[in-house]
Each structure stands twice: as structure tokens, then as C-alpha cells.
Amino acid sequence: MAVRAAVLPAVGAPLEITEIELPDPGPGQVRIRLAAAGVCHSDLSLSNGTMRVPVPAVLGHEGAGTVVAVGEGVDHLAPGDGVVLNWAPSCGTCHACSLGEVWLCANALNGSADVYARTAGGTDLHPGLNVAAFAEETVVSASCVLPLPDGIPLTDAALLGCAVLTGYGAVHHAARVRAGESVAVFGVGGVGLATLQAARIAGASTVVAVDVSPEKEELARAAGATEYVLASENTAREIRALTGRQGVDVAVECVGRAVSIRAAWDSTRRGGRTTVVGIGGKDQQVTFNALEIFHWGRTLTGCVYGNSDPAADLPVLAEHVRAGRLDLGALVTERIALDGIPAAFENMLAGKGGRALVVF
């Protein structure tokens, strides 16, 4: 069956809106009609080669939709069910999974190397990050599908598949923010806004948002920021001034640039925690001297997918949404076309009653 999709023909090339031939679901697979897909910074990283996936590919790792058909052996889903896509399903058997660290599953992205569809001309296509959500419909492994929680609109639920899990998990799983602690969040995109909301939910006292854009202050404060700092060479000094010259207990970096990682580290108090969520390139080198590591006693950690278990965390997030503590609509920060991602992508989904959500 032919459907339209945004195809990445090669690394660094613009995406092309074209028809692809999508097969019926095979054993253990599910066919889904997309209601919404989030355009996340990771998609840009995939398209420009910062992160590598086999190409040609259909990108898009943050989506929600309705089950159209199921393959043999899939008995927990049925046509008509609303679902959220999980781009990093855990295998349950690798070393990381045996330790309960399912977000580090060694086999989570194996499906990205599969051929899941073909162009009209017969060229093999790979599903970028397993789920290929930049399309009207997709066929995925049943392990990549999570039931839509009750009371969550499909078009908003797409954001639960990456941006919200990442931001919420960075606060509650990676940094383990405690009530009364101070938090700084670097980068007020979709993930940053989710992180700000998560810090508020955790009971943080002072929540400082940092971004290069003054226009994002209103969004940041609505999400839970108590202070707003424009990024500059003085960022760390300003944050220390807001926290009794100590620095914040926790800094969460959501940009992936050396300068902002370093600023987040410098903004953290002695003995505090700095958590890096942003995905940077190999050219982004961050340096520390041995004496400062000893003297400051800070902890610097990476954070993959919010250190989350999507199956366990999705119901928790849904409860926060239903209770009004988490606003998914507030995460859609900019309705823009990213480099190489044409506005036609949004029109493609809108023509089927869907929505493209930019959470850059």
C-alpha cells in the first residue's frame, strides 16, 4: 500500500516528501496511522550525521496514532487502539537490561538497520530510530508500541514518546531532584520545557531557565521557571548570584554544546549534580582540570532517554497530565521547518487529520 512519507535520501540531504510502498504487518508487527509526530532536535542530528542511521531512511521517533492492522502473534493490540511509539524498546536480555537499565539496552536500535518499506522505484528504506514516524502510516515491531493512556489526546500523546520522557526522567531518574533543591535548566526547547515542568513537580524551590532567546522567557516561566537568565559568558556568575553565591543543587543541560555543558557545570554548587541531556557532536570538546574536579566535588552524568523505562513511566506521566501538573501543549515551542525538514511534512499529516509538533 502506498503512503506518503518524508524520506532522508542521504546524510545532509533535504528530506523529500514522496510516496513509499509500505507492506502489511508481518509476525510481531503493527501498522499504525500517525495522528501526530514531534520534530525533535535528534531528528536534525540524524539528518546531518551527528548521529548515524542507515540511509535512505524515514526519520521521526516521536509519534502517536491509531492501530490499523496487527500481524500474527500480536494479541495485546487491535485495530482502532490508540498508541504511543517507543523508539528504544528494550530487549530484556542484554547486560544493561539485566541490571534494570533498560534505557541503555544494547539491542534497542537494531531495528533501524532493517528494511521496512521501499520507494516507488524499489529502493530499500530503513526506519530511522525504529519507528519512522515522519509518514502517514508506519509498520513497527509490537515492542515499539505502547497503549495510549486514558484521557490523553492522540495529538498531544506523541510528545510522551521522547521529549517528556527525557525531560521528566532527567529530573526524577538521572538527577533525582529532591523537594526544596534549586535547579537550572539550560535550553528552553521542548525537552527543556518538560524539564522545567518536571522540576516544578519535584518541588524544586528555585528553578532557573537559561536560553539565548529572550522571547522564551514567558514560556519558561509558565512551565515553572522562577528565574530567567539570558545565556552569556556571565551565565554561571548570574546563577550563583541568584542562589546565595553557591550555585544550584542541580543543573540540567538540554542543548548538547560544549559551552553550555561547561556553563551548567560552573553553575552547579560544590557537591551538586550536573546532568547532560543534550546530544552534541564529536567536535564539542568539554575540558576540566584535575584540581577543579577534586575541589568542587560535583557529579557530572550523561542521561539517555531520561534514564526512563517507557512502559513504567508512561502511566505516571499520564497521571500528571490528567491532574493538570504537566501541560503537553506548552512543549510545542516553534512551528518552523528545521534544516532539511520542509513545511510540506506538516501539510502531509494535516491532510490526514494529523499534526506535526515542533519541539526543537
ZAKOLMAR-664155 format. One record per atom (N, C-alpha, C, O): x, y, z; residue in three letters. Coordinates in steps of 0.1 Angstrom, whole numbers, plus 2048, in hexadecimal, padded with zeros to 3 digits. Layout:
BEGIN
XYZala ...
REM end
This chain:
BEGIN
8097F4800met 800800800met 80980C800met 81380D808met 8068167F8ala 80D8227F7ala 80982D801ala 7FD82F802ala 812833808val 81083E811val 81A84880Fval 825845809val 818854813arg 82285F812arg 82B85F81Earg 82685D82Aarg 83786381Cala 841863827ala 84B86E824ala 84D871818ala 85287282Eala 85E87B82Dala 86A87382Dala 86E86E837ala 871871821val 87C868820val 889870820val 88B87A819val 89386B828leu 8A0870828leu 8A886881Eleu 8AC85C822leu 8AB86D812pro 8B2865808pro 8C186280Bpro 8C6858808pro 8C786C812ala 8D586B816ala 8D8874821ala 8D187E823ala 8E3871829val 8E787A834val 8EA88882Eval 8F188A825val 8E4892834gly 8E68A0830gly 8DD8A5825gly 8DD8B1821gly 8D589C81Fala 8CC89F814ala 8BE8A481Aala 8BA89F825ala 8B78AC813pro 8AA8B0817pro 8A08A4817pro 8A289B80Fpro 8968A4820leu 88C89A820leu 88389C814leu 8808A7810leu 87E89180Eglu 876891803glu 86888B806glu 86788080Bglu 85E893804ile 85088E806ile 84C8867FAile 84B88B7EFile 84B8797FCthr 8488707F0thr 8408647F4thr 83E861800thr 83B85C7EBglu 8338507EEglu 83D8457F0glu 8478437E9glu 83A83C7FAile 8428307FCile 8388247FDile 82C8267FFile 83D8197FAglu 83580C7FBglu 837806808glu 84280180Cglu 82D806810leu 82D80181Eleu 8267F381Eleu 81A7F281Bleu 82D7E9822pro 8277DB822pro 81D7D982Dpro 81C7E1837pro 8157CF82Dasp 80D7CB838asp 8157C6843asp 8217C2841asp 8107C8850pro 8197C385Bpro 81B7B485Bpro 8127AC859pro 8287B085Dgly 82B7A285Egly 82979D86Dgly 8247A5875gly 82E791870pro 82D78C87Dpro 834795887pro 83F79A885pro 82D798892gly 8327A189Cgly 8337B0899gly 8397B88A0gly 82C7B488Egln 82C7C288Agln 81E7C888Bgln 8147C188Cgln 81E7D688Bval 8127DD88Cval 8137E9881val 81D7EF880val 8087EB87Aarg 8067F6871arg 7FF801878arg 7F47FF87Earg 80480D877ile 7FE81987File 7FC825875ile 80582886Dile 7F182B876arg 7EE83886Farg 7F2843879arg 7EC844884arg 7FB84B875leu 80085687Eleu 7F6861880leu 7F0866876leu 7F486588Cala 7EC87088Fala 7F487D891ala 7F088888Eala 80187B896ala 80A886898ala 818880899ala 81A87589Eala 821889895ala 82F885897ala 83789289Cala 83489D897ala 8408908A5gly 84889B8AAgly 85489D8A2gly 85B89389Fgly 8588A989Fval 8648AC898val 86E8B08A3val 86E8BC8A7val 8778A78A6cys 8808A98B2cys 88E8AC8ACcys 8918A98A1cys 8978B28B5his 8A48B58B1his 8AC8A98AChis 8B58A98A4his 8A889D8B2ser 8AF8918AFser 8AD88D8A0ser 8B688789Aser 8A189189Aasp 89F88F88Casp 8A9897884asp 8AD892879asp 8AC8A3888leu 8B68AB881leu 8C38A5882leu 8CB8A5879leu 8C68A088Eser 8D3899890ser 8D588D887ser 8E088A883ser 8CA886885leu 8CA87A87Cleu 8CC87E86Eleu 8D3878866leu 8C588986Aser 8C588D85Cser 8D3893858ser 8D789284Cser 8DA899862asn 8E78A085Easn 8F3897861asn 8FE89B85Fasn 8F088B867gly 8FB882869gly 901882877gly 90B87B87Agly 8FC88B880thr 90288B88Ethr 8FF87D894thr 90887889Bthr 8F3878892met 8F086A895met 8EE862888met 8E986787Fmet 8F3856888arg 8F384E87Carg 8E884487Carg 8E583D885arg 8E1844870val 8D783986Eval 8D883585Fval 8DD83D857val 8D582985Cpro 8D582484Epro 8CC82D845pro 8C1830849pro 8D0831839val 8C8838830val 8C8831822val 8D1829820val 8BE83481Apro 8B283D81Cpro 8AA838828pro 8A882D82Bpro 8A384282Eala 89B83F83Aala 88F84983Bala 890854836ala 885844843val 87B84D847val 87D84F856val 87C84685Eval 88085C859leu 883860867leu 87686186Fleu 86B85E86Aleu 87786787Bgly 86B86A883gly 86B85F88Egly 86785388Bgly 86E86389Ahis 86E8598A5his 86485C8B0his 8638558BAhis 85C8668AEglu 85386B8B9glu 84586C8B2glu 8428768ABglu 83C8628B5gly 8308628AEgly 82585B8B6gly 8278538BFgly 81885D8B2ala 80D8568B7ala 8038548ACala 80285C8A3ala 7FB84A8ADgly 7F18488A3gly 7E783D8A6gly 7E58398B2gly 7E183789Cthr 7D782D89Dthr 7DB820896thr 7DF82188Bthr 7D981589Dval 7DC808897val 7D380688Bval 7C780688Cval 7D980287Fval 7D17FF873val 7D07F0872val 7C57EB86Eval 7DB7E9874ala 7DB7DA873ala 7E67D587Bala 7F07DC87Fala 7E57C887Fval 7EF7C1887val 7F37B4880val 7EB7AE879val 7FF7B0882gly 8047A487Cgly 802798885gly 7FD79A891gly 80678D880glu 804780888glu 80C781895glu 817786896glu 80577C8A0gly 80C77C8ADgly 80A7888B5gly 80E7888C1gly 8047938B0val 80279F8B7val 7F379E8BDval 7EA7A08B6val 7F279C8CAasp 7E579A8D0asp 7E27A48DAasp 7D77A48E0asp 7EB7AE8DDhis 7E87B88E7his 7E47C58E1his 7E17CF8E8his 7E37C68D3leu 7DE7D18CCleu 7D47CD8C2leu 7D47C28BDleu 7CC7D78BEala 7C17D48B4ala 7BF7E08ACala 7C17EC8B1ala 7BA7DF89Fpro 7B77EB897pro 7AE7F489Fpro 7A47F08A5pro 7B180189Egly 7A980B8A5gly 7B08108B2gly 7AC81A8B7gly 7B98088B7asp 7C080C8C3asp 7C88188C1asp 7D08198B7asp 7C88228CBgly 7D182D8CBgly 7DE8298D1gly 7DE8228DBgly 7EA82D8CBval 7F78298D0val 8018348D0val 7FF83E8C8val 80C8328D8val 81783B8D8val 8238338D3val 8258278D7val 82B8388CAleu 8378318C6leu 8438328CFleu 84583D8D6leu 84A8278D1asn 8568268D9asn 8628238D0asn 8638188CCasn 86A82D8CEtrp 87582B8C4trp 8808238C9trp 88981E8C1trp 8818208D6ala 88C8198DCala 88780D8E5ala 88980E8F1ala 8818038DFpro 87C7F88E7pro 8877F08ECpro 8917ED8E5pro 8867EB8F9ser 8917E38FFser 88F7D58FBser 8837D08FAser 89A7CE8FAcys 8997BF8F6cys 8977B7902cys 8917AC901cys 89A7BB90Egly 8987B491Agly 8A37A991Dgly 8A27A3928gly 8AC7A7914thr 8B679D916thr 8C57A1917thr 8CD79A91Bthr 8C87AD912cys 8D67B2911cys 8DA7B591Fcys 8D27B5929cys 8E77B9921his 8ED7BC92Ehis 8E67C7935his 8E27C7940his 8E47D292Dala 8DD7DE933ala 8CF7DB937ala 8CB7DF942ala 8C87D392Fcys 8BA7D0933cys 8BA7C7940cys 8B17C8948cys 8C47BE941ser 8C57B594Dser 8C77BE959ser 8C47B9964ser 8CD7C9958leu 8D07D2963leu 8C47DC966leu 8C47E396Fleu 8BA7DB95Dgly 8AE7E495Fgly 8B07F1958gly 8A87FA959gly 8BB7F3951glu 8BE7FF94Aglu 8B97FE93Bglu 8C17FE932glu 8AC7FD939val 8A67FA92Cval 8A9806922val 8A9803916val 8AC812927trp 8AE81D91Etrp 8BC81C917trp 8BF82390Etrp 8C481291Cleu 8D1810916leu 8D280390Eleu 8DC7FD90Cleu 8C67FD90Bcys 8C57F0905cys 8CE7F08F8cys 8CE7F98F0cys 8D77E68F8ala 8E07E48EDala 8DA7E18DFala 8E07E38D5ala 8CD7DC8E0asn 8C77D88D4asn 8BB7E18D0asn 8B37DE8C7asn 8B97EC8D7ala 8AD7F58D5ala 8AC7FA8C7ala 8A17FB8C2ala 8B77FD8C0leu 8B68038B3leu 8B97F98A8leu 8BB7FE89Cleu 8B97EC8AAasn 8BC7E38A0asn 8B27E4894asn 8B67E1889asn 8A67E8897gly 89C7E888Dgly 89E7F3882gly 8997F3877gly 8A77FD886ser 8AA80887Cser 8B1803870ser 8B180A866ser 8B87F7871ala 8BF7F2866ala 8B67E985Dala 8BA7E5852ala 8AA7E7861asp 8A17DE859asp 89B7E684Dasp 89B7F384Dasp 8977DF843val 8907E5838val 8817E483Bval 87C7D883Cval 87A7EF83Ctyr 86C7EE840tyr 8627F2835tyr 8567EF836tyr 8677F982Bala 85F7FE820ala 868800814ala 8747FF815ala 862804809arg 8698077FDarg 8638147F6arg 8588177F7arg 86C81B7EFthr 8678267E7thr 85F8217DBthr 85F8157D8thr 85882A7D4ala 8508257C9ala 85981F7BEala 8558177B6ala 8668237BEgly 87081E7B4gly 8768117B9gly 87F80B7B2gly 87380C7C5gly 8787FF7CAgly 8848007D3gly 88A7F67D6gly 88980C7D7thr 89480E7E0thr 89080B7EEthr 88680F7F3thr 8998037F4asp 8967FF802asp 89780B80Casp 89F81480Aasp 88E80B815leu 88D81681Fleu 88F81082Dleu 889805830leu 896817836his 898813844his 88F81C84Dhis 88C828849his 88B817858pro 88381F861pro 88C82686Bpro 892820874pro 88E833869gly 89783A872gly 893839881gly 88783C884gly 89C835889leu 898832897leu 88C82A899leu 88382C8A1leu 88B820891asn 882815892asn 87381888Dasn 86D80E888asn 86E82488Fval 86082688Dval 85B82E881val 84F82D87Eval 86483587Bala 86183C86Eala 85384486Fala 84A841868ala 85384D878ala 84785587Bala 844860872ala 839866872ala 84E864869phe 84B86E85Fphe 844869853phe 849869848phe 838864855ala 83185E84Bala 82285D84Eala 81E85F85Aala 81985B844glu 80B85A847glu 80884D84Fglu 80084D858glu 81084384Cglu 80E836853glu 81C82F854glu 82583384Dglu 81D82685Ethr 82A81F860thr 827811864thr 81D80E86Athr 831808862val 8307FB867val 83C7F9871val 8487FB86Dval 8397F587Dval 8447F3887val 8427E688Fval 8387E088Eval 84D7E3896ser 84C7D789Fser 8437DA8AAser 8427E68AFser 83B7D08AFala 8327D28B9ala 8397D78C6ala 8337DD8CFala 8467D48C7ser 84D7D98D3ser 84F7E88D3ser 8527EE8DDser 84D7EE8C7cys 84E7FD8C6cys 8418048C9cys 8408108C6cys 8377FD8CDval 8298038CFval 8258028DDval 8257F78E3val 82080D8E3leu 81B80E8F0leu 80C8138EFleu 80981C8E8leu 80380D8F7pro 7F58118F7pro 7F481F8FBpro 7FB824904pro 7EB8278F5leu 7E88358F8leu 7E1835906leu 7D782F907leu 7E783C90Fpro 7E083E91Cpro 7D384591Bpro 7D184D912pro 7CA841924asp 7BC847924asp 7BD856926asp 7C585B92Easp 7B585E91Fgly 7B386C921gly 7BE87491Bgly 7BF88091Dgly 7C786F912ile 7D187690Cile 7CE8778FDile 7CE86D8F6ile 7CD8838F7pro 7CA8858E9pro 7D587F8E0pro 7E18818E4pro 7D28788D5leu 7DC8728CDleu 7E787C8C8leu 7F387A8C8leu 7E28888C4thr 7EC8928BEthr 7F68978C9thr 80189B8C5thr 7F28978D5asp 7FB89B8E0asp 8038908E4asp 80F8928E9asp 7FE8848E4ala 8058788E9ala 8128758E2ala 81B86F8E8ala 81487A8D5ala 8208788CEala 82C87D8D6ala 8378778D6ala 82A8888DEleu 83588D8E5leu 8398858F1leu 8448868F7leu 83187C8F5leu 834873900leu 83F8698FCleu 846863905leu 8408678EFgly 84A85D8EAgly 8588618EAgly 8618588E9gly 85B86D8ECcys 8698718EDcys 86B87E8F6cys 87287D900cys 8668898F2ala 8698968F9ala 866895907ala 86E899910ala 85A89090Aval 855890918val 85C886920val 86188892Cval 85E87A91Bleu 86586F922leu 873874925leu 878871930leu 87987A91Bthr 88787F91Dthr 88888A928thr 891889931thr 880894927gly 88189F931gly 87C89A93Fgly 88389E949gly 872893940tyr 86D88E94Dtyr 877884953tyr 87A88595Ftyr 87C87B94Agly 886872950gly 893878954gly 89987495Dgly 89788394Dala 8A488A951ala 8A388F95Fala 8AC88F966ala 897894963val 895899970val 89388E97Aval 89988E985val 88A885977his 88687B981his 88E86E982his 88F86898Chis 89586B977his 89D85F977his 8AC861977his 8B385B97Ehis 8B086A96Eala 8BF86D96Dala 8C4876978ala 8CD87297Fala 8BE882979ala 8C388C983ala 8BC889991ala 8C288D99Bala 8B1883991arg 8AA88099Darg 8A888C9A6arg 8AC88D9B2arg 8A18969A0val 89F8A39A7val 8968A09B3val 88B8999B2val 8998A69BEarg 8918A59CAarg 88A8B29CDarg 88E8BD9C9arg 87F8B19D4ala 8778BD9D8ala 8808C79DFala 8888C39E8ala 87F8D49DBgly 8878DE9E1gly 8948E19DBgly 89A8EB9DEgly 8988D99D1glu 8A58DB9CBglu 8A38E69C0glu 8988E89BBglu 8AF8EC9BCser 8AF8F59B1ser 8B38EF9A4ser 8BC8E69A5ser 8AE8F3999val 8B08EC98Cval 8B28F7981val 8AB901981val 8BC8F5979ala 8BE8FD96Dala 8BC8F4960ala 8C18E9960ala 8B48F9957val 8B28F294Aval 8B78FA93Fval 8B390593Cval 8C18F4937phe 8C78FB92Cphe 8C18F791Fphe 8C28EB91Bphe 8BA900919gly 8B38FD90Cgly 8A48FC90Egly 8A08F2915gly 89D905908val 88E90590Aval 8879018FDval 87F9088F8val 88B8F58F8gly 8838EF8EDgly 8798E68F4gly 8768E78FFgly 8748DC8ECgly 86A8D38F1gly 86F8CB8FDgly 8688CA907gly 87B8C58FCval 8808BE907val 8838C6913val 8808C391Eval 8888D2911gly 88B8DC91Cgly 87E8E0923gly 87E8E192Fgly 8738E291Bleu 8678E5921leu 8618DA92Aleu 85B8DC934leu 8638CE924ala 85F8C292Cala 8678C1939ala 8628BD943ala 8748C4938thr 87D8C3944thr 8788CE94Ethr 8788CB95Athr 8758DA94Aleu 8708E4953leu 8638DF95Aleu 8628E1966leu 85A8DA952gln 84E8D5959gln 8518CA963gln 84B8C996Dgln 85A8C195Fala 85E8B6968ala 8648BB975ala 8628B597Fala 86C8C5974ala 8738CB97Fala 8688D1989ala 8698D0995ala 85E8D8983arg 8538DD98Barg 84C8D2992arg 8488D399Earg 8498C798Aile 8428BB990ile 84A8B599Cile 8448B19A5ile 8578B599Aala 8608AF9A5ala 8608B89B1ala 8658B49BBala 85B8C49B0gly 85B8CD9BCgly 8688D69BDgly 86B8DA9C8gly 86F8D89B2ala 87B8E19B2ala 8778EF9B7ala 86C8F39B4ala 8808F59BFser 87D9029C4ser 88090D9B9ser 8769139B5ser 88C90F9B6thr 8909189ACthr 89291099Fthr 89A90699Fthr 88C914994val 88D90E987val 89291897Dval 88A921979val 89E918978val 8A492296Fval 8A491C961val 8A991195Eval 89E923958ala 89E91F94Aala 8A9928943ala 8AA934945ala 8B092193Aval 8BB928932val 8B9926924val 8B891A91Fval 8B993091Casp 8B892F90Dasp 8BE93B906asp 8BF94690Dasp 8C193A8FAval 8C69458F2val 8BB94F8EDval 8BE95A8E9val 8AF94A8EEser 8A49528E9ser 89C9598F4ser 8969528FCser 89A9668F4pro 89296D8FEpro 88396A8FCpro 87B96B905pro 8809668EFglu 8729638ECglu 86C9578F4glu 8609558F5glu 87594F8F9lys 8709428FFlys 86E94490Elys 86A93A915lys 870950913glu 86E952922glu 86094F926glu 85E948930glu 85695391Fglu 849951923glu 845942923glu 83F93D92Cglu 84A93B919leu 84892C918leu 84E926924leu 84891D92Bleu 85B92A927ala 862924932ala 85B92693Fala 85A91D948ala 857932942arg 85093594Farg 84392E950arg 83F92995Barg 83C92C945ala 82F925945ala 831916948ala 82991094Eala 83D911944ala 840903947ala 845901955ala 8468F595Aala 84990B95Cgly 84D90A96Agly 85A91196Egly 85E910979gly 860918964ala 86C920968ala 86992B971ala 85F93296Fala 87192D97Cthr 870938985thr 879943981thr 87794F985thr 883940979glu 88D94A974glu 890947966glu 88F93B961glu 89495195Etyr 898950950tyr 8A595794Etyr 8A7963951tyr 8AF950948val 8BC955945val 8BF954936val 8BE949931val 8C395F930leu 8C795E922leu 8D6959922leu 8DE95D929leu 8D894F919ala 8E5948919ala 8EF952914ala 8EE95990Aala 8FB95291Bser 90695B918ser 91295591Fser 91194B926ser 91D95C91Eglu 929957925glu 928959934glu 93095493Bglu 91E961938asn 91C963946asn 91195B94Casn 90D95D958asn 90C951945thr 90194994Athr 903943958thr 8FB944960thr 90E93C959ala 911935966ala 91293F971ala 90D93D97Cala 91794B96Farg 918955979arg 90A95A97Darg 90795C989arg 90295C973glu 8F4960976glu 8EC95697Eglu 8E595A987glu 8EE94997Bile 8E793F982ile 8EC93E990ile 8E493C999ile 8F993F992arg 8FE93F9A0arg 8F894B9A8arg 8F694A9B4arg 8F79569A1ala 8F19629A8ala 8E39609ACala 8DE9659B6ala 8DC9579A5leu 8CE9549A8leu 8CC94A9B3leu 8C19479B8leu 8D79439B7thr 8D79389C0thr 8E193A9CCthr 8E79319D0thr 8E19469D0gly 8EA9499DCgly 8F89479DAgly 9009439E3gly 8FD9499CDarg 90B9479C9arg 90F9389C9arg 91B9359C8arg 90692F9CBgln 9099219CCgln 90991A9BFgln 9119119BCgln 8FF91D9B6gly 8FC9159AAgly 8F190C9ADgly 8ED90A9B9gly 8EB9069A3val 8DF8FE9A4val 8E38F09A9val 8EE8EB9A7val 8DA8E99AFasp 8DC8DB9B3asp 8DD8D29A7asp 8E58C99A6asp 8D58D599Dval 8D48CD990val 8D48D6984val 8CC8E0984val 8DC8D397Aala 8DB8DA96Dala 8D98CF963ala 8DF8C5963ala 8CF8D295Aval 8CC8C894Fval 8CE8CF942val 8C88DA93Fval 8D78CA93Aglu 8DB8D092Dglu 8D38C9922glu 8D48BD920glu 8CB8D091Bcys 8C28CB910cys 8C68CF902cys 8BD8CF8F9cys 8D28D4900val 8D68D98F3val 8E08D08ECval 8DF8CE8E0val 8EA8CB8F3gly 8F48C38EDgly 9008CB8E7gly 9068C68DDgly 9038D68ECarg 90F8DE8E8arg 9198DF8F3arg 9158E08FFarg 9268DF8EFala 9308E08F9ala 92F8EC902ala 9318EB90Eala 92B8F78FCval 92B904904val 92090390Fval 92190891Aval 9148FD90Bser 9098FC915ser 90B8F191Fser 9078F292Aser 9128E691Bile 9168DC925ile 91F8E292File 91E8DF93Bile 9298E992Aarg 9338EF934arg 92C8F993Darg 92F8FA949arg 922901937ala 91B90B93Fala 91290494Aala 911909955ala 90C8F9946ala 9048F294Fala 90D8EC95Bala 9098ED966ala 9188E7958trp 9228E2962trp 9268EE96Btrp 9268EC977trp 9298F9965asp 92E90596Dasp 92290B976asp 925911980asp 916908972ser 90A90D979ser 906904985ser 8FD90898Dser 90C8F9986thr 9088EF990thr 9108F199Cthr 91C8F399Cthr 90A8F09A8arg 9108F29B5arg 91B8E89B7arg 91B8DD9B1arg 9238EA9C1arg 92D8E09C5arg 9258D49CBarg 91D8D59D4arg 9288C89C5gly 9218BC9C9gly 9148BA9C2gly 90D8B09C5gly 9108C39B8gly 9048C29B1gly 9058B89A5gly 90F8B19A3gly 8FA8B799Earg 8F98AE992arg 8F68B5985arg 8EE8BE985arg 8FE8B297Bthr 8FC8B796Ethr 8F88AC965thr 9008A2963thr 8ED8AD95Ethr 8E88A2955thr 8E78A7947thr 8E18B1944thr 8ED8A093Eval 8ED8A4930val 8E389B928val 8E588F927val 8D98A2923val 8CF89C91Bval 8D289E90Cval 8CF895903val 8D78AA908gly 8D88AE8FAgly 8E28A58F3gly 8EC8A08F9gly 8E08A28E6ile 8E889A8DEile 8F18A28D6ile 8ED8A98CCile 8FE8A28D9gly 9088AB8D1gly 9108A28C8gly 9108968C8gly 9178A98BFgly 9208A38B5gly 92D8A08BBgly 9318A58C6gly 9358988B4lys 9428948B8lys 94C8A08B9lys 9568A08C0lys 9488AA8B2asp 9508B68B2asp 94E8BF8BEasp 9568C88C1asp 9448BC8C6gln 9418C48D2gln 9498BE8DEgln 9458B58E5gln 9558C38E0gln 95E8BF8EAgln 95D8C78F7gln 95E8D38F6gln 95A8C0902val 9598C790Fval 9658C4917val 9688B8919val 96C8CE91Dthr 9788CB925thr 9768CF933thr 96F8D9937thr 97D8C793Cphe 97D8CA94Aphe 98C8C894Fphe 9938BF949phe 9908CF959asn 99D8CC95Easn 99B8C396Basn 9918C3971asn 9A68BC96Eala 9A58B2979ala 9A28B8986ala 99B8B298Eala 9A78C4988leu 9A68CA995leu 9978CE998leu 9928CC9A3leu 9908D398Dglu 9838D898Fglu 9798CC992glu 9708CD999glu 97C8C198Bile 9748B598Eile 9758B199Cile 96A8AE9A2ile 9818B19A2phe 9828AE9B0phe 97C8B99B9phe 9748B59C2phe 97F8C59B6his 97A8D09BFhis 96B8D19BFhis 9668D39CAhis 9658D19B4trp 9568D49B4trp 94E8C79B8trp 9438C99BCtrp 9538BC9B6gly 94C8B09BBgly 93F8AE9B4gly 9368A79B9gly 93D8B49A8arg 9318B29A0arg 9308A5999arg 93A89E997arg 9248A1996thr 92189598Ethr 91C899980thr 9138A097Fthr 923894976leu 91F896968leu 91A889962leu 922880962leu 90E88995Ethr 90887D958thr 90287F94Bthr 8FC88A948thr 902875942gly 8FA875936gly 8EC870939gly 8E986A944gly 8E387292Fcys 8D586E931cys 8D0869924cys 8CF87191Bcys 8CC85D923val 8C7857916val 8B8855918val 8B484D920val 8B085B90Ftyr 8A285990Ftyr 89C85B91Dtyr 892855921tyr 8A2865924gly 89D868932gly 8A085C93Cgly 89A85C946gly 8A9853938asn 8AB847941asn 89D841945asn 89B83D950asn 89484193Bser 88683D93Dser 88382E938ser 88A82992Fser 87982993Easp 87381C939asp 866821934asp 85C82293Casp 864822927pro 858828921pro 84B820926pro 841827929pro 84B813927ala 83F80C92Bala 83B80F939ala 82F81093Cala 845811942ala 84281594Fala 83F823951ala 83782795Aala 84682C94Aasp 84583A94Casp 839841945asp 83484B94Aasp 83483B93Aleu 829841932leu 81D84293Bleu 81784D93Bleu 818838943pro 80C83A94Bpro 80E845956pro 80584C959pro 81B84795Bval 81D851965val 81C85F95Eval 816868964val 822860952leu 82186D94Bleu 812870948leu 80E87C949leu 80B866944ala 7FD868941ala 7F586D94Dala 7EC87694Bala 7F8868958glu 7F186D964glu 7F487B967glu 7EC88396Cglu 80187F965his 80488D967his 7FD89695Dhis 7F98A1960his 7FB891951val 7F3899947val 7E589A94Bval 7DF8A594Aval 7DF88F94Farg 7D1890953arg 7CE89895Farg 7C489F960arg 7D8899968ala 7D78A1974ala 7DA8B0971ala 7D98B897Aala 7DF8B3965gly 7E28C1962gly 7F08C6966gly 7F38D1965gly 7F88BC96Aarg 8058C096Farg 80F8C1963arg 81A8C7964arg 80C8BA958leu 8148B994Cleu 80C8BE940leu 8028B893Dleu 8118C8939asp 80A8CE92Easp 8118CA921asp 81B8D091Easp 80C8C1919leu 8138BC90Dleu 8128C7902leu 81C8C88FBleu 8078CE901gly 8068D88F7gly 8108E38F8gly 8148E98EEgly 8158E5904ala 81F8F0907ala 82D8ED901ala 8368F5901ala 82F8E08FDleu 83C8DC8F9leu 83E8DF8EAleu 84A8DE8E5leu 8348E28E3val 8358E58D4val 83A8F38D3val 8328FD8D4val 8478F58D2thr 84D9028D3thr 84D90A8C7thr 84C9168C7thr 84F9048BBglu 85190C8AFglu 84B9048A3glu 84E8F88A2glu 84290A89Barg 83D90388Farg 845908884arg 84291187Carg 851901882ile 85A904878ile 85E8F8870ile 85B8ED874ile 8658FA865ala 86B8EF85Dala 87A8EF860ala 8818F885Dala 87F8E4867leu 88D8E3869leu 8958E185Dleu 88F8DE852leu 8A28E385Dasp 8AA8E1852asp 8A78D384Basp 8A98C9852asp 8A38D383Fgly 8A18C7838gly 8948C083Bgly 8918B6835gly 88B8C6843ile 87E8C0846ile 8748CA841ile 8708D4849ile 86E8C8835pro 8668D282Fpro 8588D4836pro 8538CA83Cpro 8528DF834ala 8458E283Aala 83B8D8834ala 8308D683Aala 83D8D2828ala 8348C9822ala 8328BD82Bala 8278B682Aala 83B8BA834phe 8398AF83Ephe 82D8B1847phe 8258A8849phe 82C8BE84Bglu 8208C1854glu 8138C084Cglu 8098BA850glu 8148C583Fasn 8088C4837asn 8048B5834asn 7F88B2833asn 80E8AD833met 80C89F830met 80489883Bmet 7FA891838met 80789B847leu 800895852leu 7F289C854leu 7E8895857leu 7F28A9852ala 7E68B1854ala 7DB8AC84Aala 7CF8AC84Dala 7DF8A883Egly 7D68A3834gly 7CF896839gly 7C4893833gly 7D488F842lys 7CE883847lys 7C8886855lys 7C587C85Dlys 7C7892859gly 7C2895866gly 7CC895871gly 7C889587Dgly 7D989486Dgly 7E4893877gly 7EA8A187Agly 7E68AB875gly 7F68A0880arg 7FC8AC885arg 80B8AA886arg 80F8A088Carg 8138B3882ala 8228B3884ala 8258BC890ala 8218C888Fala 82B8B789Aleu 82E8BF8A6leu 83D8C28A6leu 8458B98A7leu 8418CF8A6val 84F8D38A6val 8538D58B5val 84E8DE8BBval 85C8CC8BAval 8608CD8C7val 86F8CF8C8val 8768CA8D0val 8748D78BEphe 8838D98BCphe 88A8DE8C8phe 8968E08C7phe 
REM end
